[in-house]
Amino acid sequence: MITLNPDVSSEDQFIGLLNCLFHENDIEVKKESLRTQFGFTINDEFGKELGLMCNWSEALIEQGIKKGIEQGIKQGIEQGVKQGIKKGIEQGRTEGENQFRELINILRKTGRHAELEAILAGDEQLKQQLYKELGI
């Protein structure tokens, strides 16, 4: 396994060469490094091949960046949906609790104790009927 890191110098010429080829973006700087550090003779044909290789590696980098962005967007959307659902549930629960408190207060204030006891005992049908009747 070879790990390339342009920030760490290596005594190994091969790793240095690979770092130069794959991490330096400017083709002229690459050519100069290959000539001075590694003894390459740079002619037109070699320059063309190096240019093609650089374009190919840049295309791969761009493809990786694009894929990373797409993955980040997908994860962001998924996280946003989850947070939105959670917030909606919490908001719905709060609204439902507020609605129920209002119903209880009205029934208590108006002396409708039998209905109050029935909905506290779990009579969902009566509770929905009273919401409609009282406009809650």
MIKELUM-761970 format. One line per field, with one value per atom (N, C-alpha, C, O, CB): residue in three letters; x, y, z; residue number from 0. Coordinates in nm, 2 decimals, m for minus. Glycine has a CB too. Layout:
// residues N
type = ALA ...
X = X ...
Y = Y ...
Z = Z ...
seq = NUM ...
// end
This chain:
// residues 136
type = MET MET MET MET MET ILE ILE ILE ILE ILE THR THR THR THR THR LEU LEU LEU LEU LEU ASN ASN ASN ASN ASN PRO PRO PRO PRO PRO ASP ASP ASP ASP ASP VAL VAL VAL VAL VAL SER SER SER SER SER SER SER SER SER SER GLU GLU GLU GLU GLU ASP ASP ASP ASP ASP GLN GLN GLN GLN GLN PHE PHE PHE PHE PHE ILE ILE ILE ILE ILE GLY GLY GLY GLY GLY LEU LEU LEU LEU LEU LEU LEU LEU LEU LEU ASN ASN ASN ASN ASN CYS CYS CYS CYS CYS LEU LEU LEU LEU LEU PHE PHE PHE PHE PHE HIS HIS HIS HIS HIS GLU GLU GLU GLU GLU ASN ASN ASN ASN ASN ASP ASP ASP ASP ASP ILE ILE ILE ILE ILE GLU GLU GLU GLU GLU VAL VAL VAL VAL VAL LYS LYS LYS LYS LYS LYS LYS LYS LYS LYS GLU GLU GLU GLU GLU SER SER SER SER SER LEU LEU LEU LEU LEU ARG ARG ARG ARG ARG THR THR THR THR THR GLN GLN GLN GLN GLN PHE PHE PHE PHE PHE GLY GLY GLY GLY GLY PHE PHE PHE PHE PHE THR THR THR THR THR ILE ILE ILE ILE ILE ASN ASN ASN ASN ASN ASP ASP ASP ASP ASP GLU GLU GLU GLU GLU PHE PHE PHE PHE PHE GLY GLY GLY GLY GLY LYS LYS LYS LYS LYS GLU GLU GLU GLU GLU LEU LEU LEU LEU LEU GLY GLY GLY GLY GLY LEU LEU LEU LEU LEU MET MET MET MET MET CYS CYS CYS CYS CYS ASN ASN ASN ASN ASN TRP TRP TRP TRP TRP SER SER SER SER SER GLU GLU GLU GLU GLU ALA ALA ALA ALA ALA LEU LEU LEU LEU LEU ILE ILE ILE ILE ILE GLU GLU GLU GLU GLU GLN GLN GLN GLN GLN GLY GLY GLY GLY GLY ILE ILE ILE ILE ILE LYS LYS LYS LYS LYS LYS LYS LYS LYS LYS GLY GLY GLY GLY GLY ILE ILE ILE ILE ILE GLU GLU GLU GLU GLU GLN GLN GLN GLN GLN GLY GLY GLY GLY GLY ILE ILE ILE ILE ILE LYS LYS LYS LYS LYS GLN GLN GLN GLN GLN GLY GLY GLY GLY GLY ILE ILE ILE ILE ILE GLU GLU GLU GLU GLU GLN GLN GLN GLN GLN GLY GLY GLY GLY GLY VAL VAL VAL VAL VAL LYS LYS LYS LYS LYS GLN GLN GLN GLN GLN GLY GLY GLY GLY GLY ILE ILE ILE ILE ILE LYS LYS LYS LYS LYS LYS LYS LYS LYS LYS GLY GLY GLY GLY GLY ILE ILE ILE ILE ILE GLU GLU GLU GLU GLU GLN GLN GLN GLN GLN GLY GLY GLY GLY GLY ARG ARG ARG ARG ARG THR THR THR THR THR GLU GLU GLU GLU GLU GLY GLY GLY GLY GLY GLU GLU GLU GLU GLU ASN ASN ASN ASN ASN GLN GLN GLN GLN GLN PHE PHE PHE PHE PHE ARG ARG ARG ARG ARG GLU GLU GLU GLU GLU LEU LEU LEU LEU LEU ILE ILE ILE ILE ILE ASN ASN ASN ASN ASN ILE ILE ILE ILE ILE LEU LEU LEU LEU LEU ARG ARG ARG ARG ARG LYS LYS LYS LYS LYS THR THR THR THR THR GLY GLY GLY GLY GLY ARG ARG ARG ARG ARG HIS HIS HIS HIS HIS ALA ALA ALA ALA ALA GLU GLU GLU GLU GLU LEU LEU LEU LEU LEU GLU GLU GLU GLU GLU ALA ALA ALA ALA ALA ILE ILE ILE ILE ILE LEU LEU LEU LEU LEU ALA ALA ALA ALA ALA GLY GLY GLY GLY GLY ASP ASP ASP ASP ASP GLU GLU GLU GLU GLU GLN GLN GLN GLN GLN LEU LEU LEU LEU LEU LYS LYS LYS LYS LYS GLN GLN GLN GLN GLN GLN GLN GLN GLN GLN LEU LEU LEU LEU LEU TYR TYR TYR TYR TYR LYS LYS LYS LYS LYS GLU GLU GLU GLU GLU LEU LEU LEU LEU LEU GLY GLY GLY GLY GLY ILE ILE ILE ILE ILE
X = 0.09 0.00 0.09 0.19 m0.10 0.06 0.13 0.04 m0.07 0.19 0.08 0.00 0.08 0.19 m0.02 0.01 0.07 0.03 m0.09 0.03 0.12 0.10 0.20 0.32 0.10 0.16 0.26 0.32 0.43 0.20 0.26 0.31 0.42 0.49 0.20 0.44 0.54 0.65 0.62 0.48 0.77 0.88 0.91 0.91 1.00 0.95 0.99 1.13 1.16 0.88 1.20 1.33 1.31 1.40 1.43 1.20 1.17 1.14 1.05 1.05 1.22 1.21 1.08 1.01 1.33 1.03 0.91 0.79 0.70 0.89 0.79 0.68 0.69 0.58 0.68 0.81 0.82 0.77 0.71 0.97 0.80 0.75 0.60 0.54 0.81 0.54 0.39 0.33 0.23 0.35 0.39 0.34 0.34 0.25 0.42 0.45 0.47 0.36 0.29 0.61 0.34 0.24 0.10 0.02 0.26 0.07 m0.08 m0.12 m0.24 m0.11 m0.03 m0.07 m0.04 m0.10 0.00 0.05 0.08 m0.01 m0.03 0.23 m0.09 m0.19 m0.14 m0.18 m0.30 m0.04 0.01 0.11 0.21 0.09 0.07 0.15 0.29 0.39 0.08 0.32 0.45 0.54 0.65 0.45 0.48 0.55 0.58 0.69 0.46 0.49 0.51 0.63 0.72 0.39 0.63 0.74 0.87 0.97 0.71 0.87 1.00 1.05 1.17 0.98 0.95 0.99 1.04 1.14 0.87 0.97 1.01 1.15 1.23 0.91 1.18 1.31 1.42 1.53 1.31 1.40 1.50 1.52 1.63 1.48 1.41 1.42 1.44 1.50 1.29 1.38 1.38 1.45 1.46 1.24 1.51 1.60 1.53 1.59 1.69 1.40 1.33 1.36 1.39 1.17 1.37 1.38 1.24 1.17 1.48 1.21 1.07 1.07 1.13 1.02 1.02 1.00 0.85 0.77 1.06 0.82 0.68 0.58 0.47 0.67 0.63 0.54 0.52 0.40 0.61 0.62 0.61 0.52 0.44 0.75 0.53 0.45 0.30 0.21 0.49 0.27 0.14 0.08 m0.03 0.13 0.16 0.11 0.09 m0.01 0.22 0.18 0.16 0.03 m0.04 0.29 0.01 m0.11 m0.24 m0.33 m0.11 m0.24 m0.35 m0.37 m0.49 m0.33 m0.26 m0.27 m0.32 m0.41 m0.14 m0.28 m0.32 m0.47 m0.55 m0.24 m0.52 m0.66 m0.74 m0.85 m0.68 m0.69 m0.76 m0.77 m0.88 m0.69 m0.66 m0.67 m0.76 m0.83 m0.53 m0.76 m0.85 m0.99 m1.08 m0.81 m1.02 m1.16 m1.20 m1.31 m1.17 m1.11 m1.14 m1.17 m1.26 m1.03 m1.08 m1.10 m1.24 m1.31 m0.99 m1.27 m1.40 m1.51 m1.62 m1.41 m1.50 m1.60 m1.62 m1.73 m1.57 m1.51 m1.52 m1.58 m1.66 m1.38 m1.55 m1.61 m1.76 m1.84 m1.54 m1.80 m1.94 m2.01 m2.12 m1.96 m1.95 m2.02 m2.03 m2.13 m1.94 m1.92 m1.93 m2.04 m2.11 m1.79 m2.05 m2.15 m2.29 m2.38 m2.14 m2.31 m2.44 m2.47 m2.59 m2.44 m2.37 m2.40 m2.43 m2.52 m2.27 m2.36 m2.38 m2.52 m2.59 m2.28 m2.57 m2.70 m2.80 m2.90 m2.72 m2.78 m2.88 m2.89 m3.00 m2.84 m2.77 m2.77 m2.84 m2.91 m2.63 m2.81 m2.87 m3.02 m3.09 m2.82 m3.07 m3.22 m3.28 m3.38 m3.25 m3.21 m3.26 m3.27 m3.36 m3.18 m3.16 m3.16 m3.26 m3.33 m3.02 m3.28 m3.38 m3.52 m3.61 m3.37 m3.55 m3.68 m3.70 m3.81 m3.69 m3.60 m3.62 m3.64 m3.73 m3.49 m3.57 m3.59 m3.73 m3.79 m3.48 m3.77 m3.90 m4.01 m4.11 m3.92 m4.00 m4.10 m4.10 m4.21 m4.07 m3.99 m3.98 m4.04 m4.12 m3.83 m4.01 m4.06 m4.21 m4.29 m4.00 m4.26 m4.40 m4.48 m4.59 m4.43 m4.42 m4.48 m4.49 m4.59 m4.40 m4.38 m4.37 m4.47 m4.54 m4.23 m4.48 m4.57 m4.72 m4.80 m4.55 m4.74 m4.88 m4.91 m5.03 m4.89 m4.82 m4.84 m4.87 m4.97 m4.72 m4.80 m4.82 m4.95 m5.03 m4.71 m4.99 m5.12 m5.23 m5.33 m5.13 m5.21 m5.31 m5.33 m5.44 m5.28 m5.22 m5.22 m5.29 m5.37 m5.08 m5.26 m5.32 m5.47 m5.55 m5.26 m5.51 m5.65 m5.72 m5.83 m5.66 m5.66 m5.72 m5.73 m5.83 m5.64 m5.63 m5.63 m5.75 m5.82 m5.50 m5.76 m5.87 m6.01 m6.10 m5.86 m6.02 m6.15 m6.18 m6.29 m6.15 m6.08 m6.10 m6.13 m6.22 m5.97 m6.07 m6.10 m6.24 m6.31 m6.00 m6.29 m6.42 m6.52 m6.62 m6.44 m6.50 m6.59 m6.60 m6.71 m6.55 m6.49 m6.48 m6.55 m6.63 m6.33 m6.52 m6.58 m6.74 m6.81 m6.52 m6.78 m6.92 m7.00 m7.12 m6.95 m6.93 m6.99 m7.03 m7.12 m7.11 m6.97 m7.01 m6.92 m6.84 m7.00 m6.94 m6.85 m6.86 m6.76 m6.88 m6.98 m7.00 m6.92 m6.86 m7.15 m6.93 m6.85 m6.70 m6.62 m6.90 m6.67 m6.52 m6.47 m6.37 m6.51 m6.55 m6.51 m6.50 m6.41 m6.61 m6.59 m6.60 m6.47 m6.41 m6.73 m6.44 m6.32 m6.19 m6.10 m6.32 m6.19 m6.07 m6.06 m5.95 m6.07 m6.17 m6.17 m6.13 m6.11 m6.31 m6.12 m6.08 m6.18 m6.16 m6.02 m6.30 m6.40 m6.36 m6.39 m6.54 m6.30 m6.24 m6.35 m6.34 m6.15 m6.46 m6.57 m6.63 m6.66 m6.67 m6.66 m6.71 m6.62 m6.66 m6.75 m6.49 m6.39 m6.39 m6.39 m6.25 m6.39 m6.40 m6.53 m6.53 m6.38 m6.64 m6.77 m6.77 m6.82 m6.88 m6.71 m6.70 m6.60 m6.63 m6.65 m6.50 m6.41 m6.49 m6.48 m6.29 m6.57 m6.65 m6.76 m6.77 m6.72 m6.82 m6.93 m6.88 m6.94 m7.00 m6.77 m6.71 m6.62 m6.57 m6.64 m6.59 m6.51 m6.36 m6.29 m6.56 m6.31 m6.17 m6.09 m5.97 m6.16
Y = m0.12 0.00 0.12 0.13 0.00 0.22 0.34 0.46 0.47 0.37 0.54 0.65 0.78 0.80 0.65 0.85 0.98 1.09 1.11 1.00 1.18 1.30 1.40 1.39 1.27 1.50 1.60 1.68 1.75 1.69 1.68 1.76 1.69 1.75 1.80 1.56 1.48 1.44 1.38 1.36 1.48 1.44 1.29 1.24 1.53 1.23 1.09 1.07 1.14 1.00 0.98 0.95 0.87 0.86 0.88 0.80 0.71 0.79 0.87 0.62 0.78 0.85 0.83 0.92 0.82 0.70 0.66 0.74 0.79 0.51 0.74 0.81 0.96 1.02 0.78 1.01 1.16 1.18 1.29 1.20 1.10 1.11 1.11 1.19 1.00 1.01 1.00 1.12 1.17 0.87 1.17 1.29 1.41 1.49 1.33 1.42 1.53 1.51 1.61 1.52 1.39 1.37 1.39 1.45 1.23 1.35 1.35 1.46 1.49 1.22 1.54 1.64 1.78 1.88 1.62 1.80 1.93 1.95 1.87 1.94 2.07 2.09 2.16 2.14 2.17 2.25 2.33 2.24 2.19 2.46 2.23 2.14 2.19 2.10 2.12 2.32 2.37 2.34 2.31 2.52 2.35 2.32 2.17 2.13 2.36 2.09 1.94 1.92 1.84 1.87 1.98 1.96 1.99 1.92 2.04 2.11 2.16 2.06 2.03 2.30 2.02 1.92 1.79 1.74 1.90 1.74 1.62 1.63 1.54 1.57 1.75 1.77 1.78 1.72 1.89 1.87 1.90 1.80 1.76 2.03 1.75 1.65 1.51 1.43 1.66 1.47 1.33 1.30 1.19 1.28 1.41 1.39 1.35 1.29 1.28 1.38 1.35 1.46 1.57 1.36 1.41 1.49 1.52 1.43 1.43 1.65 1.69 1.73 1.84 1.80 1.65 1.69 1.71 1.70 1.58 1.75 1.78 1.66 1.68 1.83 1.54 1.42 1.39 1.37 1.30 1.40 1.38 1.48 1.45 1.38 1.61 1.72 1.69 1.72 1.85 1.64 1.61 1.50 1.51 1.57 1.39 1.28 1.33 1.29 1.17 1.41 1.46 1.55 1.54 1.54 1.63 1.71 1.63 1.66 1.80 1.52 1.43 1.36 1.35 1.32 1.32 1.26 1.36 1.33 1.21 1.49 1.59 1.62 1.63 1.72 1.62 1.65 1.53 1.55 1.66 1.41 1.29 1.30 1.27 1.16 1.33 1.33 1.44 1.43 1.35 1.56 1.67 1.63 1.66 1.79 1.55 1.51 1.41 1.42 1.43 1.32 1.24 1.31 1.28 1.13 1.42 1.50 1.57 1.57 1.60 1.63 1.70 1.60 1.63 1.76 1.48 1.37 1.34 1.32 1.25 1.33 1.30 1.41 1.39 1.27 1.53 1.65 1.65 1.67 1.78 1.63 1.63 1.52 1.55 1.61 1.40 1.29 1.33 1.30 1.16 1.39 1.43 1.53 1.53 1.48 1.63 1.73 1.67 1.70 1.84 1.58 1.51 1.43 1.43 1.42 1.36 1.28 1.38 1.35 1.20 1.49 1.58 1.64 1.66 1.69 1.67 1.73 1.62 1.66 1.77 1.50 1.39 1.38 1.36 1.26 1.37 1.36 1.48 1.46 1.34 1.60 1.72 1.72 1.75 1.84 1.67 1.66 1.56 1.59 1.62 1.44 1.34 1.39 1.37 1.21 1.46 1.51 1.62 1.63 1.57 1.71 1.81 1.76 1.81 1.90 1.65 1.58 1.53 1.54 1.47 1.46 1.40 1.51 1.49 1.32 1.62 1.73 1.79 1.83 1.83 1.81 1.86 1.78 1.83 1.88 1.65 1.55 1.56 1.57 1.41 1.56 1.57 1.70 1.69 1.56 1.81 1.94 1.94 1.99 2.05 1.88 1.88 1.79 1.83 1.82 1.68 1.60 1.67 1.67 1.46 1.74 1.81 1.93 1.95 1.87 2.00 2.11 2.06 2.12 2.18 1.95 1.89 1.84 1.86 1.77 1.78 1.74 1.86 1.86 1.66 1.97 2.09 2.15 2.19 2.19 2.16 2.21 2.13 2.18 2.23 2.00 1.90 1.92 1.91 1.76 1.93 1.95 2.08 2.09 1.95 2.19 2.32 2.31 2.37 2.43 2.24 2.23 2.15 2.19 2.15 2.05 1.97 2.05 2.04 1.84 2.12 2.21 2.31 2.33 2.28 2.37 2.47 2.40 2.46 2.53 2.28 2.21 2.18 2.20 2.08 2.13 2.11 2.23 2.23 2.05 2.34 2.47 2.52 2.56 2.58 2.50 2.54 2.46 2.51 2.53 2.33 2.23 2.26 2.26 2.09 2.29 2.32 2.45 2.45 2.33 2.55 2.68 2.69 2.76 2.79 2.60 2.60 2.49 2.48 2.57 2.42 2.33 2.20 2.13 2.39 2.16 2.04 1.93 1.87 2.06 1.89 1.80 1.65 1.58 1.80 1.61 1.48 1.46 1.35 1.44 1.56 1.55 1.56 1.49 1.66 1.64 1.65 1.51 1.47 1.76 1.45 1.32 1.22 1.13 1.27 1.22 1.13 1.14 1.04 1.14 1.27 1.28 1.25 1.20 1.43 1.28 1.24 1.09 1.04 1.31 1.02 0.88 0.82 0.70 0.82 0.90 0.85 0.85 0.78 0.72 0.91 0.91 1.00 1.12 0.96 0.95 1.02 1.08 1.19 0.93 1.00 1.05 1.17 1.27 0.94 1.17 1.29 1.41 1.52 1.26 1.38 1.49 1.56 1.68 1.44 1.48 1.54 1.61 1.72 1.42 1.56 1.62 1.76 1.86 1.53 1.77 1.89 1.99 2.11 1.86 1.94 2.03 2.11 2.23 1.96 2.03 2.09 2.18 2.29 1.98 2.14 2.21 2.35 2.45 2.13 2.34 2.46 2.54 2.65 2.42 2.49 2.56 2.57 2.67 2.70 2.46 2.46 2.39 2.37 2.38
Z = 0.00 0.00 0.00 0.07 0.12 m0.08 m0.09 m0.05 m0.10 m0.23 0.05 0.09 0.05 0.09 0.25 m0.03 m0.09 0.00 0.03 m0.23 0.03 0.11 0.07 0.10 0.26 0.00 m0.05 0.06 0.04 m0.15 0.18 0.29 0.37 0.46 0.39 0.34 0.41 0.31 0.21 0.48 0.34 0.25 0.27 0.38 0.26 0.16 0.16 0.09 0.00 0.09 0.15 0.09 m0.04 m0.12 0.19 m0.05 m0.16 m0.29 m0.29 m0.13 m0.39 m0.51 m0.58 m0.64 m0.61 m0.58 m0.64 m0.58 m0.65 m0.64 m0.45 m0.38 m0.41 m0.43 m0.22 m0.41 m0.44 m0.58 m0.61 m0.43 m0.68 m0.81 m0.82 m0.89 m0.90 m0.75 m0.75 m0.69 m0.73 m0.68 m0.58 m0.51 m0.61 m0.62 m0.39 m0.69 m0.79 m0.89 m0.93 m0.85 m0.94 m1.05 m1.01 m1.08 m1.11 m0.89 m0.85 m0.76 m0.74 m0.78 m0.70 m0.61 m0.66 m0.62 m0.48 m0.76 m0.81 m0.92 m1.01 m0.86 m0.92 m1.02 m1.15 m1.26 m0.96 m1.13 m1.24 m1.33 m1.28 m1.19 m1.45 m1.54 m1.56 m1.57 m1.67 m1.56 m1.58 m1.46 m1.47 m1.61 m1.34 m1.22 m1.21 m1.17 m1.09 m1.26 m1.27 m1.36 m1.33 m1.32 m1.48 m1.57 m1.51 m1.53 m1.70 m1.45 m1.39 m1.28 m1.27 m1.34 m1.19 m1.09 m1.14 m1.10 m0.99 m1.25 m1.31 m1.37 m1.36 m1.42 m1.43 m1.49 m1.39 m1.40 m1.58 m1.29 m1.19 m1.08 m1.04 m1.13 m1.03 m0.91 m0.96 m0.88 m0.83 m1.07 m1.11 m1.24 m1.28 m1.12 m1.30 m1.42 m1.55 m1.63 m1.39 m1.56 m1.68 m1.79 m1.76 m1.66 m1.91 m2.03 m2.08 m2.11 m2.14 m2.08 m2.12 m2.26 m2.29 m2.02 m2.35 m2.49 m2.52 m2.43 m2.59 m2.64 m2.67 m2.65 m2.60 m2.82 m2.69 m2.68 m2.53 m2.49 m2.74 m2.45 m2.30 m2.24 m2.16 m2.23 m2.29 m2.24 m2.27 m2.18 m2.29 m2.39 m2.43 m2.34 m2.29 m2.58 m2.32 m2.24 m2.09 m2.03 m2.24 m2.04 m1.91 m1.90 m1.80 m1.87 m2.00 m2.01 m2.00 m1.93 m2.13 m2.08 m2.08 m1.95 m1.90 m2.19 m1.89 m1.75 m1.65 m1.57 m1.71 m1.66 m1.57 m1.59 m1.49 m1.59 m1.71 m1.74 m1.69 m1.63 m1.89 m1.70 m1.65 m1.50 m1.45 m1.70 m1.43 m1.29 m1.24 m1.14 m1.23 m1.31 m1.27 m1.29 m1.21 m1.35 m1.40 m1.42 m1.31 m1.26 m1.56 m1.26 m1.15 m1.02 m0.95 m1.13 m1.00 m0.88 m0.89 m0.79 m0.87 m1.00 m1.02 m1.00 m0.94 m1.16 m1.05 m1.04 m0.89 m0.84 m1.12 m0.82 m0.67 m0.60 m0.51 m0.62 m0.63 m0.57 m0.59 m0.50 m0.61 m0.72 m0.75 m0.68 m0.62 m0.91 m0.67 m0.60 m0.45 m0.38 m0.62 m0.39 m0.25 m0.22 m0.12 m0.21 m0.32 m0.30 m0.31 m0.23 m0.41 m0.41 m0.42 m0.29 m0.25 m0.54 m0.24 m0.12 0.00 0.08 m0.09 0.01 0.11 0.11 0.21 0.11 m0.02 m0.04 0.01 0.07 m0.18 m0.04 0.00 0.15 0.20 m0.07 0.22 0.36 0.43 0.53 0.41 0.37 0.43 0.42 0.51 0.36 0.30 0.28 0.38 0.44 0.13 0.39 0.48 0.62 0.69 0.47 0.66 0.80 0.82 0.92 0.83 0.72 0.72 0.73 0.81 0.60 0.66 0.66 0.80 0.86 0.55 0.85 0.99 1.09 1.18 1.03 1.08 1.18 1.16 1.26 1.16 1.03 1.01 1.06 1.12 0.86 1.04 1.09 1.25 1.31 1.05 1.31 1.45 1.50 1.60 1.50 1.44 1.48 1.46 1.54 1.40 1.35 1.32 1.43 1.47 1.18 1.46 1.57 1.70 1.77 1.58 1.73 1.86 1.86 1.96 1.89 1.74 1.73 1.74 1.81 1.60 1.67 1.67 1.81 1.86 1.58 1.88 2.02 2.11 2.19 2.07 2.09 2.17 2.14 2.23 2.15 2.01 1.98 2.03 2.08 1.83 2.02 2.08 2.23 2.28 2.04 2.30 2.44 2.48 2.57 2.50 2.40 2.43 2.40 2.48 2.34 2.30 2.26 2.37 2.41 2.13 2.42 2.53 2.66 2.73 2.56 2.69 2.81 2.80 2.90 2.83 2.68 2.66 2.68 2.75 2.52 2.63 2.65 2.79 2.84 2.57 2.87 3.01 3.08 3.17 3.07 3.06 3.12 3.10 3.19 3.08 2.97 2.94 3.01 3.07 2.78 3.01 3.08 3.23 3.29 3.05 3.28 3.43 3.46 3.55 3.47 3.38 3.41 3.39 3.45 3.32 3.29 3.26 3.34 3.33 3.11 3.43 3.52 3.45 3.50 3.58 3.34 3.26 3.31 3.24 3.11 3.44 3.51 3.45 3.45 3.65 3.41 3.36 3.23 3.21 3.34 3.15 3.02 3.05 2.98 2.93 3.14 3.18 3.23 3.19 3.29 3.31 3.36 3.25 3.25 3.47 3.16 3.04 2.95 2.92 2.96 2.92 2.83 2.91 2.85 2.78 3.04 3.12 3.13 3.15 3.26 3.12 3.13 2.99 2.98 3.17 2.89 2.76 2.65 2.55 2.77 2.67 2.57 2.45 2.45 2.63 2.35 2.24 2.15 2.10 2.16 2.13 2.05 2.11 2.03 2.03 2.24 2.30 2.30 2.27 2.45 2.31 2.31 2.17 2.16 2.34 2.06 1.93 1.90 1.84 1.82 1.96 1.94 2.01 1.96 2.00 2.13 2.21 2.14 2.14 2.35 2.08 2.00 1.90 1.88 1.94 1.82 1.72 1.77 1.72 1.63 1.88 1.94 1.99 1.98 2.05 2.06 2.12 2.03 2.07 2.25 1.91 1.82 1.86 1.84 1.80 1.91 1.96 1.85 1.87 2.10
seq = 0 0 0 0 0 1 1 1 1 1 2 2 2 2 2 3 3 3 3 3 4 4 4 4 4 5 5 5 5 5 6 6 6 6 6 7 7 7 7 7 8 8 8 8 8 9 9 9 9 9 10 10 10 10 10 11 11 11 11 11 12 12 12 12 12 13 13 13 13 13 14 14 14 14 14 15 15 15 15 15 16 16 16 16 16 17 17 17 17 17 18 18 18 18 18 19 19 19 19 19 20 20 20 20 20 21 21 21 21 21 22 22 22 22 22 23 23 23 23 23 24 24 24 24 24 25 25 25 25 25 26 26 26 26 26 27 27 27 27 27 28 28 28 28 28 29 29 29 29 29 30 30 30 30 30 31 31 31 31 31 32 32 32 32 32 33 33 33 33 33 34 34 34 34 34 35 35 35 35 35 36 36 36 36 36 37 37 37 37 37 38 38 38 38 38 39 39 39 39 39 40 40 40 40 40 41 41 41 41 41 42 42 42 42 42 43 43 43 43 43 44 44 44 44 44 45 45 45 45 45 46 46 46 46 46 47 47 47 47 47 48 48 48 48 48 49 49 49 49 49 50 50 50 50 50 51 51 51 51 51 52 52 52 52 52 53 53 53 53 53 54 54 54 54 54 55 55 55 55 55 56 56 56 56 56 57 57 57 57 57 58 58 58 58 58 59 59 59 59 59 60 60 60 60 60 61 61 61 61 61 62 62 62 62 62 63 63 63 63 63 64 64 64 64 64 65 65 65 65 65 66 66 66 66 66 67 67 67 67 67 68 68 68 68 68 69 69 69 69 69 70 70 70 70 70 71 71 71 71 71 72 72 72 72 72 73 73 73 73 73 74 74 74 74 74 75 75 75 75 75 76 76 76 76 76 77 77 77 77 77 78 78 78 78 78 79 79 79 79 79 80 80 80 80 80 81 81 81 81 81 82 82 82 82 82 83 83 83 83 83 84 84 84 84 84 85 85 85 85 85 86 86 86 86 86 87 87 87 87 87 88 88 88 88 88 89 89 89 89 89 90 90 90 90 90 91 91 91 91 91 92 92 92 92 92 93 93 93 93 93 94 94 94 94 94 95 95 95 95 95 96 96 96 96 96 97 97 97 97 97 98 98 98 98 98 99 99 99 99 99 100 100 100 100 100 101 101 101 101 101 102 102 102 102 102 103 103 103 103 103 104 104 104 104 104 105 105 105 105 105 106 106 106 106 106 107 107 107 107 107 108 108 108 108 108 109 109 109 109 109 110 110 110 110 110 111 111 111 111 111 112 112 112 112 112 113 113 113 113 113 114 114 114 114 114 115 115 115 115 115 116 116 116 116 116 117 117 117 117 117 118 118 118 118 118 119 119 119 119 119 120 120 120 120 120 121 121 121 121 121 122 122 122 122 122 123 123 123 123 123 124 124 124 124 124 125 125 125 125 125 126 126 126 126 126 127 127 127 127 127 128 128 128 128 128 129 129 129 129 129 130 130 130 130 130 131 131 131 131 131 132 132 132 132 132 133 133 133 133 133 134 134 134 134 134 135 135 135 135 135
// end
